[in-house]
Amino acid sequence: MRFVYYFHPVVSMNRKIIITIISIAVALGAIIAYQELAKPQRTIILNGAGASFPFPLIDKWISVYSQTKPNVQINYQSIGSGGGIRQHTEKTIDFGASDAPLNPEQASNAPNTLHIPFTIGGVAVVYNIPGIQKDLKFSGEVLADIFMARITKWNDPRLLALNPGVNLPDENIIVVHRSDGSGTTFVFTEYLSEVSQDWKTNIGKGTVVNWPAGLGGKGNEGVAGLVSQNPYSIGYVEFIYAKKNNIPWGYVKNAAGEYVEPSLESFKAAAAAAAVTLPRGDESWAEVSIIRNVVHNARAAGAYPITSFSYFLVYKDLKVLPNMDEDMARALVEFLWWTIHEGQNYSAELDYVPLPTNVVAHNEATIRMMTFDGKQLLRS
């Protein structure tokens, strides 16, 4: 028996219609996908402000990151740590930067702030003495007395004793300090407080202190400029500003009895010798100090004592910022993650110390805490 198959014309037509519909759907899907890919990405603008100490590094990061994420525009104002803390507290910026961790009062005014240490650098003692270009030596006690206006002449016997054979002039010392709220000031005055009981009792440490004498400059740039312009002056700046402006810097005595030059290597030695125990990112950081650990460590060979972290200050839940949305929050978290990983590759060329691996791991845990309206932001 033969079986003959017949194709009903209606069935055949239905199949053609179905195939046509599928083809149209696939084509439409491809068009929509292409349009989504071709659609320009939203430009996200993030604003930060604060410390001038790490500004050269942050500026480098922003330049490099913009090539990786061209739709993310990051602005950073170098206004000093005091200004960064104030604007962070007032919630007028997306992230702050400070060389000083928040003290208890500041932390209470900015609850749920996270500290993210993002680099390590050093404060150089710079001077302008015609004819003396390098190798001038200082002890902590002598520096404290200079900045308290107790040593007022360059040829003071105590300076001569530290620098035998150097023809120090019979000229008045012009002290230059920061006029703005400054993390560099915090680092320098924390050091002076650790090495001089008189300084600790009479002046103390802070982003702003009551200077007994001297000229005030705004930012590390301002102090570097004033020292460069005023013969027989002395000041303090983040090391890269001394190098960039070709200002002579001093060697500072450490607890091992060495006179140590500020450098990437001596900052690394200080960070290694400090062995700082870090709190959780959302706990108090007020007592974290590389300086305190190094200044009193007689085994810290090669360590430059005026060495410190710089910190990003961000809120744990970013929805507290009035102009923040979820896309911006995620972009900020991605930028912070990049800075503690790929961004560290640019540290050494600017004389900042790349973060040790344990600090990177610590920061990873902190960044994973960040949320927007309770929603975790880090996808990986």
C-alpha positions as YAML, in Angstrom:
chain: A
units: angstrom
residues:
- id: 1
  name: MET
  ca: [0.00, 0.00, 0.00]
- id: 2
  name: ARG
  ca: [1.28, 3.43, -0.87]
- id: 3
  name: PHE
  ca: [0.87, 6.37, 1.41]
- id: 4
  name: VAL
  ca: [0.68, 9.71, -0.25]
- id: 5
  name: TYR
  ca: [1.33, 12.85, 1.82]
- id: 6
  name: TYR
  ca: [-0.54, 16.00, 0.93]
- id: 7
  name: PHE
  ca: [0.39, 19.43, 2.30]
- id: 8
  name: HIS
  ca: [-2.67, 21.42, 3.07]
- id: 9
  name: PRO
  ca: [-2.27, 24.93, 1.64]
- id: 10
  name: VAL
  ca: [-3.56, 26.56, 4.86]
- id: 11
  name: VAL
  ca: [-0.96, 24.77, 7.00]
- id: 12
  name: SER
  ca: [1.78, 25.76, 4.58]
- id: 13
  name: MET
  ca: [0.67, 29.39, 4.67]
- id: 14
  name: ASN
  ca: [0.59, 29.42, 8.50]
- id: 15
  name: ARG
  ca: [4.17, 28.17, 8.58]
- id: 16
  name: LYS
  ca: [5.26, 30.94, 6.25]
- id: 17
  name: ILE
  ca: [3.55, 33.52, 8.45]
- id: 18
  name: ILE
  ca: [5.22, 32.12, 11.58]
- id: 19
  name: ILE
  ca: [8.65, 32.14, 9.93]
- id: 20
  name: THR
  ca: [8.07, 35.72, 8.76]
- id: 21
  name: ILE
  ca: [7.04, 36.82, 12.26]
- id: 22
  name: ILE
  ca: [10.10, 35.17, 13.77]
- id: 23
  name: SER
  ca: [12.36, 36.83, 11.21]
- id: 24
  name: ILE
  ca: [10.82, 40.23, 11.91]
- id: 25
  name: ALA
  ca: [11.20, 39.69, 15.67]
- id: 26
  name: VAL
  ca: [14.86, 38.72, 15.29]
- id: 27
  name: ALA
  ca: [15.48, 41.75, 13.10]
- id: 28
  name: LEU
  ca: [13.72, 44.05, 15.55]
- id: 29
  name: GLY
  ca: [15.71, 42.56, 18.42]
- id: 30
  name: ALA
  ca: [18.94, 43.19, 16.53]
- id: 31
  name: ILE
  ca: [17.90, 46.77, 15.80]
- id: 32
  name: ILE
  ca: [17.01, 47.41, 19.45]
- id: 33
  name: ALA
  ca: [20.28, 45.84, 20.63]
- id: 34
  name: TYR
  ca: [22.23, 47.98, 18.17]
- id: 35
  name: GLN
  ca: [20.38, 51.10, 19.29]
- id: 36
  name: GLU
  ca: [21.18, 50.30, 22.94]
- id: 37
  name: LEU
  ca: [24.85, 49.83, 22.10]
- id: 38
  name: ALA
  ca: [24.92, 52.95, 19.97]
- id: 39
  name: LYS
  ca: [23.08, 55.04, 22.56]
- id: 40
  name: PRO
  ca: [25.55, 57.42, 24.22]
- id: 41
  name: GLN
  ca: [26.18, 56.54, 27.87]
- id: 42
  name: ARG
  ca: [25.03, 58.94, 30.53]
- id: 43
  name: THR
  ca: [27.79, 61.24, 31.73]
- id: 44
  name: ILE
  ca: [28.26, 60.82, 35.47]
- id: 45
  name: ILE
  ca: [29.92, 63.66, 37.39]
- id: 46
  name: LEU
  ca: [31.51, 62.97, 40.78]
- id: 47
  name: ASN
  ca: [32.89, 65.75, 42.96]
- id: 48
  name: GLY
  ca: [35.53, 65.40, 45.65]
- id: 49
  name: ALA
  ca: [37.57, 67.83, 47.73]
- id: 50
  name: GLY
  ca: [40.12, 67.91, 50.50]
- id: 51
  name: ALA
  ca: [43.78, 67.24, 51.15]
- id: 52
  name: SER
  ca: [46.47, 68.83, 49.01]
- id: 53
  name: PHE
  ca: [49.01, 66.29, 50.37]
- id: 54
  name: PRO
  ca: [47.85, 63.54, 47.92]
- id: 55
  name: PHE
  ca: [46.60, 65.90, 45.18]
- id: 56
  name: PRO
  ca: [49.32, 65.02, 42.64]
- id: 57
  name: LEU
  ca: [48.37, 61.34, 42.92]
- id: 58
  name: ILE
  ca: [44.61, 61.93, 42.82]
- id: 59
  name: ASP
  ca: [45.05, 64.22, 39.81]
- id: 60
  name: LYS
  ca: [47.02, 61.49, 38.03]
- id: 61
  name: TRP
  ca: [44.35, 58.93, 38.85]
- id: 62
  name: ILE
  ca: [41.57, 61.11, 37.49]
- id: 63
  name: SER
  ca: [43.47, 61.64, 34.24]
- id: 64
  name: VAL
  ca: [44.12, 57.91, 33.74]
- id: 65
  name: TYR
  ca: [40.67, 56.78, 34.88]
- id: 66
  name: SER
  ca: [38.92, 59.13, 32.44]
- id: 67
  name: GLN
  ca: [40.52, 57.17, 29.61]
- id: 68
  name: THR
  ca: [39.15, 53.91, 31.02]
- id: 69
  name: LYS
  ca: [35.70, 55.31, 31.84]
- id: 70
  name: PRO
  ca: [35.14, 58.29, 29.53]
- id: 71
  name: ASN
  ca: [31.54, 58.71, 30.71]
- id: 72
  name: VAL
  ca: [32.67, 59.25, 34.34]
- id: 73
  name: GLN
  ca: [33.91, 62.77, 35.03]
- id: 74
  name: ILE
  ca: [35.66, 63.21, 38.38]
- id: 75
  name: ASN
  ca: [36.47, 66.63, 39.80]
- id: 76
  name: TYR
  ca: [38.73, 67.12, 42.81]
- id: 77
  name: GLN
  ca: [39.46, 70.41, 44.57]
- id: 78
  name: SER
  ca: [42.70, 70.65, 46.56]
- id: 79
  name: ILE
  ca: [41.37, 72.77, 49.45]
- id: 80
  name: GLY
  ca: [43.07, 71.14, 52.44]
- id: 81
  name: SER
  ca: [41.93, 68.35, 54.71]
- id: 82
  name: GLY
  ca: [39.94, 70.74, 56.90]
- id: 83
  name: GLY
  ca: [37.88, 71.85, 53.92]
- id: 84
  name: GLY
  ca: [37.42, 68.27, 52.77]
- id: 85
  name: ILE
  ca: [36.17, 67.20, 56.20]
- id: 86
  name: ARG
  ca: [33.81, 70.20, 56.36]
- id: 87
  name: GLN
  ca: [32.32, 69.58, 52.92]
- id: 88
  name: HIS
  ca: [32.02, 65.85, 53.63]
- id: 89
  name: THR
  ca: [30.16, 66.66, 56.85]
- id: 90
  name: GLU
  ca: [27.90, 69.14, 55.04]
- id: 91
  name: LYS
  ca: [27.27, 66.52, 52.30]
- id: 92
  name: THR
  ca: [28.16, 68.92, 49.49]
- id: 93
  name: ILE
  ca: [30.69, 66.53, 47.87]
- id: 94
  name: ASP
  ca: [30.57, 62.88, 46.88]
- id: 95
  name: PHE
  ca: [33.88, 62.00, 48.56]
- id: 96
  name: GLY
  ca: [36.40, 63.76, 50.74]
- id: 97
  name: ALA
  ca: [40.12, 63.26, 51.25]
- id: 98
  name: SER
  ca: [42.06, 63.92, 54.43]
- id: 99
  name: ASP
  ca: [45.48, 63.21, 55.87]
- id: 100
  name: ALA
  ca: [43.92, 63.32, 59.33]
- id: 101
  name: PRO
  ca: [41.36, 60.70, 60.37]
- id: 102
  name: LEU
  ca: [38.16, 62.09, 61.84]
- id: 103
  name: ASN
  ca: [38.41, 62.89, 65.52]
- id: 104
  name: PRO
  ca: [35.51, 61.79, 67.77]
- id: 105
  name: GLU
  ca: [33.67, 65.11, 67.45]
- id: 106
  name: GLN
  ca: [34.01, 65.15, 63.66]
- id: 107
  name: ALA
  ca: [32.89, 61.53, 63.46]
- id: 108
  name: SER
  ca: [29.78, 62.30, 65.52]
- id: 109
  name: ASN
  ca: [28.93, 65.11, 63.07]
- id: 110
  name: ALA
  ca: [29.34, 62.78, 60.09]
- id: 111
  name: PRO
  ca: [27.92, 59.44, 61.29]
- id: 112
  name: ASN
  ca: [28.49, 56.31, 59.21]
- id: 113
  name: THR
  ca: [31.64, 57.67, 57.60]
- id: 114
  name: LEU
  ca: [34.06, 55.10, 56.21]
- id: 115
  name: HIS
  ca: [37.84, 55.63, 56.22]
- id: 116
  name: ILE
  ca: [39.71, 54.23, 53.22]
- id: 117
  name: PRO
  ca: [43.50, 54.75, 53.43]
- id: 118
  name: PHE
  ca: [44.57, 55.11, 49.80]
- id: 119
  name: THR
  ca: [48.22, 56.09, 49.93]
- id: 120
  name: ILE
  ca: [51.22, 56.70, 52.18]
- id: 121
  name: GLY
  ca: [53.47, 59.74, 51.89]
- id: 122
  name: GLY
  ca: [55.81, 61.94, 53.87]
- id: 123
  name: VAL
  ca: [56.08, 65.57, 54.94]
- id: 124
  name: ALA
  ca: [59.40, 67.20, 54.09]
- id: 125
  name: VAL
  ca: [61.00, 70.01, 56.08]
- id: 126
  name: VAL
  ca: [62.01, 72.53, 53.39]
- id: 127
  name: TYR
  ca: [64.22, 75.59, 53.67]
- id: 128
  name: ASN
  ca: [65.68, 78.43, 51.64]
- id: 129
  name: ILE
  ca: [69.19, 79.37, 52.76]
- id: 130
  name: PRO
  ca: [71.29, 80.96, 50.00]
- id: 131
  name: GLY
  ca: [74.36, 78.85, 49.39]
- id: 132
  name: ILE
  ca: [73.11, 75.77, 51.28]
- id: 133
  name: GLN
  ca: [71.44, 73.36, 48.92]
- id: 134
  name: LYS
  ca: [71.17, 70.05, 50.75]
- id: 135
  name: ASP
  ca: [71.94, 67.80, 53.70]
- id: 136
  name: LEU
  ca: [70.87, 70.13, 56.51]
- id: 137
  name: LYS
  ca: [70.04, 68.04, 59.59]
- id: 138
  name: PHE
  ca: [67.25, 68.51, 62.13]
- id: 139
  name: SER
  ca: [66.11, 66.75, 65.27]
- id: 140
  name: GLY
  ca: [62.49, 66.75, 66.33]
- id: 141
  name: GLU
  ca: [63.20, 68.87, 69.41]
- id: 142
  name: VAL
  ca: [65.04, 71.51, 67.35]
- id: 143
  name: LEU
  ca: [62.20, 71.64, 64.79]
- id: 144
  name: ALA
  ca: [59.68, 72.11, 67.58]
- id: 145
  name: ASP
  ca: [61.69, 75.01, 69.01]
- id: 146
  name: ILE
  ca: [62.07, 76.64, 65.58]
- id: 147
  name: PHE
  ca: [58.33, 76.52, 64.94]
- id: 148
  name: MET
  ca: [57.65, 77.77, 68.51]
- id: 149
  name: ALA
  ca: [59.98, 80.72, 67.79]
- id: 150
  name: ARG
  ca: [62.41, 79.67, 70.52]
- id: 151
  name: ILE
  ca: [65.20, 79.18, 67.98]
- id: 152
  name: THR
  ca: [65.16, 82.32, 65.85]
- id: 153
  name: LYS
  ca: [68.60, 82.42, 64.18]
- id: 154
  name: TRP
  ca: [70.05, 80.03, 61.61]
- id: 155
  name: ASN
  ca: [73.39, 80.03, 63.42]
- id: 156
  name: ASP
  ca: [71.83, 79.05, 66.75]
- id: 157
  name: PRO
  ca: [74.26, 76.79, 68.67]
- id: 158
  name: ARG
  ca: [71.84, 73.85, 68.57]
- id: 159
  name: LEU
  ca: [71.61, 73.98, 64.77]
- id: 160
  name: LEU
  ca: [75.38, 74.37, 64.48]
- id: 161
  name: ALA
  ca: [75.87, 71.31, 66.71]
- id: 162
  name: LEU
  ca: [73.65, 69.21, 64.40]
- id: 163
  name: ASN
  ca: [75.45, 70.50, 61.30]
- id: 164
  name: PRO
  ca: [79.20, 70.70, 61.95]
- id: 165
  name: GLY
  ca: [81.12, 72.26, 59.10]
- id: 166
  name: VAL
  ca: [78.05, 73.96, 57.60]
- id: 167
  name: ASN
  ca: [78.38, 77.74, 57.41]
- id: 168
  name: LEU
  ca: [74.97, 78.65, 58.78]
- id: 169
  name: PRO
  ca: [74.30, 82.40, 58.50]
- id: 170
  name: ASP
  ca: [73.57, 84.93, 61.23]
- id: 171
  name: GLU
  ca: [70.08, 85.53, 59.82]
- id: 172
  name: ASN
  ca: [66.60, 85.43, 61.31]
- id: 173
  name: ILE
  ca: [64.59, 82.28, 60.58]
- id: 174
  name: ILE
  ca: [61.34, 82.99, 58.72]
- id: 175
  name: VAL
  ca: [58.81, 80.31, 59.64]
- id: 176
  name: VAL
  ca: [56.22, 79.36, 57.01]
- id: 177
  name: HIS
  ca: [53.14, 77.30, 57.90]
- id: 178
  name: ARG
  ca: [49.71, 76.52, 56.50]
- id: 179
  name: SER
  ca: [46.96, 79.12, 56.81]
- id: 180
  name: ASP
  ca: [44.11, 76.71, 55.98]
- id: 181
  name: GLY
  ca: [42.79, 73.60, 57.67]
- id: 182
  name: SER
  ca: [45.41, 71.12, 56.62]
- id: 183
  name: GLY
  ca: [46.12, 67.42, 56.90]
- id: 184
  name: THR
  ca: [49.77, 68.20, 56.23]
- id: 185
  name: THR
  ca: [49.66, 70.41, 59.33]
- id: 186
  name: PHE
  ca: [48.03, 67.57, 61.26]
- id: 187
  name: VAL
  ca: [50.82, 65.18, 60.23]
- id: 188
  name: PHE
  ca: [53.58, 67.67, 61.04]
- id: 189
  name: THR
  ca: [52.12, 68.77, 64.38]
- id: 190
  name: GLU
  ca: [51.42, 65.16, 65.36]
- id: 191
  name: TYR
  ca: [55.11, 64.48, 64.80]
- id: 192
  name: LEU
  ca: [56.14, 67.54, 66.85]
- id: 193
  name: SER
  ca: [53.74, 66.48, 69.63]
- id: 194
  name: GLU
  ca: [55.38, 63.05, 69.76]
- id: 195
  name: VAL
  ca: [58.96, 64.37, 69.94]
- id: 196
  name: SER
  ca: [58.43, 67.46, 72.13]
- id: 197
  name: GLN
  ca: [56.45, 67.57, 75.35]
- id: 198
  name: ASP
  ca: [56.56, 71.38, 75.23]
- id: 199
  name: TRP
  ca: [54.93, 71.35, 71.80]
- id: 200
  name: LYS
  ca: [52.33, 68.83, 72.92]
- id: 201
  name: THR
  ca: [51.47, 70.91, 76.00]
- id: 202
  name: ASN
  ca: [51.52, 74.38, 74.45]
- id: 203
  name: ILE
  ca: [50.48, 73.89, 70.81]
- id: 204
  name: GLY
  ca: [49.25, 70.32, 70.25]
- id: 205
  name: LYS
  ca: [48.23, 68.62, 67.02]
- id: 206
  name: GLY
  ca: [45.44, 69.39, 64.60]
- id: 207
  name: THR
  ca: [44.52, 70.44, 61.09]
- id: 208
  name: VAL
  ca: [44.60, 73.98, 62.50]
- id: 209
  name: VAL
  ca: [46.83, 75.11, 65.40]
- id: 210
  name: ASN
  ca: [47.70, 78.45, 66.98]
- id: 211
  name: TRP
  ca: [51.08, 79.16, 65.41]
- id: 212
  name: PRO
  ca: [53.35, 81.31, 67.62]
- id: 213
  name: ALA
  ca: [54.95, 83.02, 64.59]
- id: 214
  name: GLY
  ca: [55.41, 82.93, 60.85]
- id: 215
  name: LEU
  ca: [53.83, 83.41, 57.45]
- id: 216
  name: GLY
  ca: [50.76, 81.44, 56.39]
- id: 217
  name: GLY
  ca: [50.37, 79.87, 52.95]
- id: 218
  name: LYS
  ca: [47.27, 78.21, 51.52]
- id: 219
  name: GLY
  ca: [47.81, 74.60, 50.53]
- id: 220
  name: ASN
  ca: [51.08, 72.80, 50.03]
- id: 221
  name: GLU
  ca: [51.41, 74.95, 46.91]
- id: 222
  name: GLY
  ca: [51.21, 78.13, 48.99]
- id: 223
  name: VAL
  ca: [53.82, 77.02, 51.53]
- id: 224
  name: ALA
  ca: [56.19, 75.86, 48.78]
- id: 225
  name: GLY
  ca: [55.77, 79.20, 47.04]
- id: 226
  name: LEU
  ca: [56.46, 81.25, 50.18]
- id: 227
  name: VAL
  ca: [59.57, 79.25, 51.06]
- id: 228
  name: SER
  ca: [60.87, 79.62, 47.49]
- id: 229
  name: GLN
  ca: [60.27, 83.38, 47.56]
- id: 230
  name: ASN
  ca: [61.70, 84.13, 51.02]
- id: 231
  name: PRO
  ca: [65.42, 83.64, 51.72]
- id: 232
  name: TYR
  ca: [66.19, 82.21, 55.19]
- id: 233
  name: SER
  ca: [62.75, 80.61, 55.48]
- id: 234
  name: ILE
  ca: [61.69, 77.15, 56.65]
- id: 235
  name: GLY
  ca: [58.41, 75.30, 56.14]
- id: 236
  name: TYR
  ca: [56.81, 71.88, 55.68]
- id: 237
  name: VAL
  ca: [55.19, 70.37, 52.58]
- id: 238
  name: GLU
  ca: [54.28, 67.00, 51.16]
- id: 239
  name: PHE
  ca: [57.48, 65.65, 49.59]
- id: 240
  name: ILE
  ca: [56.38, 65.83, 45.94]
- id: 241
  name: TYR
  ca: [55.92, 69.61, 46.29]
- id: 242
  name: ALA
  ca: [59.52, 69.97, 47.46]
- id: 243
  name: LYS
  ca: [60.74, 67.95, 44.48]
- id: 244
  name: LYS
  ca: [58.48, 69.68, 41.98]
- id: 245
  name: ASN
  ca: [59.56, 73.14, 43.16]
- id: 246
  name: ASN
  ca: [63.24, 72.17, 43.56]
- id: 247
  name: ILE
  ca: [63.32, 73.31, 47.21]
- id: 248
  name: PRO
  ca: [66.06, 71.85, 49.45]
- id: 249
  name: TRP
  ca: [64.76, 69.51, 52.15]
- id: 250
  name: GLY
  ca: [66.25, 68.47, 55.46]
- id: 251
  name: TYR
  ca: [67.25, 65.15, 56.98]
- id: 252
  name: VAL
  ca: [65.25, 64.33, 60.13]
- id: 253
  name: LYS
  ca: [66.53, 62.26, 63.04]
- id: 254
  name: ASN
  ca: [64.61, 59.08, 63.77]
- id: 255
  name: ALA
  ca: [64.42, 56.90, 66.89]
- id: 256
  name: ALA
  ca: [67.30, 54.75, 65.63]
- id: 257
  name: GLY
  ca: [69.53, 57.84, 65.77]
- id: 258
  name: GLU
  ca: [69.78, 58.18, 61.99]
- id: 259
  name: TYR
  ca: [69.30, 61.38, 60.01]
- id: 260
  name: VAL
  ca: [66.98, 60.23, 57.27]
- id: 261
  name: GLU
  ca: [66.17, 61.90, 53.97]
- id: 262
  name: PRO
  ca: [62.53, 61.89, 52.84]
- id: 263
  name: SER
  ca: [62.18, 59.46, 49.94]
- id: 264
  name: LEU
  ca: [59.98, 56.67, 48.66]
- id: 265
  name: GLU
  ca: [62.31, 54.14, 50.30]
- id: 266
  name: SER
  ca: [62.30, 55.84, 53.72]
- id: 267
  name: PHE
  ca: [58.50, 56.20, 53.64]
- id: 268
  name: LYS
  ca: [58.24, 52.47, 52.87]
- id: 269
  name: ALA
  ca: [60.57, 51.71, 55.77]
- id: 270
  name: ALA
  ca: [58.38, 53.78, 58.10]
- id: 271
  name: ALA
  ca: [55.18, 52.07, 56.95]
- id: 272
  name: ALA
  ca: [56.78, 48.64, 57.44]
- id: 273
  name: ALA
  ca: [58.19, 49.52, 60.88]
- id: 274
  name: ALA
  ca: [54.92, 50.99, 62.12]
- id: 275
  name: ALA
  ca: [52.95, 47.73, 61.85]
- id: 276
  name: VAL
  ca: [49.75, 49.72, 62.38]
- id: 277
  name: THR
  ca: [46.65, 47.79, 63.44]
- id: 278
  name: LEU
  ca: [43.71, 49.07, 61.42]
- id: 279
  name: PRO
  ca: [40.14, 49.23, 62.73]
- id: 280
  name: ARG
  ca: [37.17, 48.30, 60.58]
- id: 281
  name: GLY
  ca: [36.39, 50.89, 57.95]
- id: 282
  name: ASP
  ca: [33.27, 52.04, 59.81]
- id: 283
  name: GLU
  ca: [34.92, 52.23, 63.25]
- id: 284
  name: SER
  ca: [36.87, 55.09, 64.82]
- id: 285
  name: TRP
  ca: [40.23, 55.82, 63.18]
- id: 286
  name: ALA
  ca: [41.15, 58.69, 65.51]
- id: 287
  name: GLU
  ca: [44.08, 56.80, 67.06]
- id: 288
  name: VAL
  ca: [45.58, 55.38, 63.85]
- id: 289
  name: SER
  ca: [49.12, 56.74, 63.45]
- id: 290
  name: ILE
  ca: [52.21, 55.63, 61.56]
- id: 291
  name: ILE
  ca: [54.10, 58.51, 63.19]
- id: 292
  name: ARG
  ca: [53.43, 57.46, 66.78]
- id: 293
  name: ASN
  ca: [54.64, 53.93, 66.09]
- id: 294
  name: VAL
  ca: [57.79, 54.99, 64.24]
- id: 295
  name: VAL
  ca: [58.89, 57.89, 66.48]
- id: 296
  name: HIS
  ca: [59.24, 55.55, 69.46]
- id: 297
  name: ASN
  ca: [60.66, 52.54, 67.60]
- id: 298
  name: ALA
  ca: [64.46, 52.45, 67.99]
- id: 299
  name: ARG
  ca: [64.60, 49.49, 65.59]
- id: 300
  name: ALA
  ca: [63.03, 51.46, 62.73]
- id: 301
  name: ALA
  ca: [66.24, 51.69, 60.72]
- id: 302
  name: GLY
  ca: [65.95, 53.76, 57.56]
- id: 303
  name: ALA
  ca: [62.49, 55.01, 58.50]
- id: 304
  name: TYR
  ca: [61.55, 58.63, 57.87]
- id: 305
  name: PRO
  ca: [59.50, 59.62, 60.93]
- id: 306
  name: ILE
  ca: [57.09, 62.17, 59.39]
- id: 307
  name: THR
  ca: [55.14, 59.59, 57.36]
- id: 308
  name: SER
  ca: [51.37, 59.16, 57.19]
- id: 309
  name: PHE
  ca: [48.33, 57.66, 55.46]
- id: 310
  name: SER
  ca: [45.91, 59.73, 53.40]
- id: 311
  name: TYR
  ca: [42.24, 58.72, 53.58]
- id: 312
  name: PHE
  ca: [39.16, 58.84, 51.42]
- id: 313
  name: LEU
  ca: [36.10, 59.78, 53.47]
- id: 314
  name: VAL
  ca: [32.81, 58.38, 52.15]
- id: 315
  name: TYR
  ca: [29.43, 57.53, 53.61]
- id: 316
  name: LYS
  ca: [28.54, 53.92, 54.19]
- id: 317
  name: ASP
  ca: [25.11, 54.37, 52.56]
- id: 318
  name: LEU
  ca: [25.45, 56.94, 49.81]
- id: 319
  name: LYS
  ca: [21.76, 57.76, 49.68]
- id: 320
  name: VAL
  ca: [22.38, 60.26, 52.50]
- id: 321
  name: LEU
  ca: [23.95, 62.57, 49.89]
- id: 322
  name: PRO
  ca: [21.20, 64.80, 48.47]
- id: 323
  name: ASN
  ca: [22.41, 64.76, 44.85]
- id: 324
  name: MET
  ca: [23.40, 61.09, 44.70]
- id: 325
  name: ASP
  ca: [21.59, 58.39, 42.71]
- id: 326
  name: GLU
  ca: [22.30, 54.69, 42.29]
- id: 327
  name: ASP
  ca: [24.26, 55.05, 39.03]
- id: 328
  name: MET
  ca: [26.49, 57.71, 40.58]
- id: 329
  name: ALA
  ca: [26.96, 55.62, 43.71]
- id: 330
  name: ARG
  ca: [28.03, 52.60, 41.69]
- id: 331
  name: ALA
  ca: [30.43, 54.75, 39.64]
- id: 332
  name: LEU
  ca: [31.98, 56.09, 42.85]
- id: 333
  name: VAL
  ca: [32.46, 52.60, 44.28]
- id: 334
  name: GLU
  ca: [34.05, 51.42, 41.04]
- id: 335
  name: PHE
  ca: [36.46, 54.38, 41.08]
- id: 336
  name: LEU
  ca: [37.44, 53.71, 44.71]
- id: 337
  name: TRP
  ca: [38.02, 50.04, 43.90]
- id: 338
  name: TRP
  ca: [40.22, 51.05, 40.95]
- id: 339
  name: THR
  ca: [42.32, 53.42, 43.08]
- id: 340
  name: ILE
  ca: [43.30, 50.71, 45.57]
- id: 341
  name: HIS
  ca: [44.17, 48.25, 42.80]
- id: 342
  name: GLU
  ca: [45.26, 49.54, 39.37]
- id: 343
  name: GLY
  ca: [45.68, 53.06, 40.71]
- id: 344
  name: GLN
  ca: [48.49, 51.98, 43.03]
- id: 345
  name: ASN
  ca: [50.70, 51.42, 39.96]
- id: 346
  name: TYR
  ca: [51.05, 55.20, 39.64]
- id: 347
  name: SER
  ca: [52.11, 55.84, 43.26]
- id: 348
  name: ALA
  ca: [55.86, 55.28, 43.15]
- id: 349
  name: GLU
  ca: [56.49, 57.61, 40.20]
- id: 350
  name: LEU
  ca: [55.11, 60.44, 42.36]
- id: 351
  name: ASP
  ca: [56.97, 59.31, 45.51]
- id: 352
  name: TYR
  ca: [53.94, 57.88, 47.29]
- id: 353
  name: VAL
  ca: [54.11, 54.40, 48.78]
- id: 354
  name: PRO
  ca: [51.86, 51.79, 47.10]
- id: 355
  name: LEU
  ca: [49.53, 50.26, 49.67]
- id: 356
  name: PRO
  ca: [50.74, 47.03, 51.33]
- id: 357
  name: THR
  ca: [48.66, 43.99, 50.39]
- id: 358
  name: ASN
  ca: [47.10, 43.74, 53.86]
- id: 359
  name: VAL
  ca: [45.83, 47.34, 53.60]
- id: 360
  name: VAL
  ca: [44.41, 46.64, 50.14]
- id: 361
  name: ALA
  ca: [42.52, 43.63, 51.53]
- id: 362
  name: HIS
  ca: [41.30, 45.77, 54.43]
- id: 363
  name: ASN
  ca: [40.02, 48.39, 51.99]
- id: 364
  name: GLU
  ca: [38.27, 45.77, 49.88]
- id: 365
  name: ALA
  ca: [36.21, 44.77, 52.90]
- id: 366
  name: THR
  ca: [35.39, 48.44, 53.58]
- id: 367
  name: ILE
  ca: [34.30, 49.20, 50.02]
- id: 368
  name: ARG
  ca: [32.07, 46.12, 50.05]
- id: 369
  name: MET
  ca: [30.21, 47.74, 52.96]
- id: 370
  name: MET
  ca: [29.06, 50.61, 50.72]
- id: 371
  name: THR
  ca: [25.39, 50.65, 49.77]
- id: 372
  name: PHE
  ca: [22.74, 52.84, 48.18]
- id: 373
  name: ASP
  ca: [19.43, 52.77, 50.05]
- id: 374
  name: GLY
  ca: [20.54, 49.48, 51.63]
- id: 375
  name: LYS
  ca: [21.48, 47.88, 48.29]
- id: 376
  name: GLN
  ca: [25.07, 46.64, 48.03]
- id: 377
  name: LEU
  ca: [26.90, 48.42, 45.22]
- id: 378
  name: LEU
  ca: [29.91, 46.24, 44.48]
- id: 379
  name: ARG
  ca: [28.83, 43.52, 42.08]
- id: 380
  name: SER
  ca: [31.94, 41.34, 42.25]
...
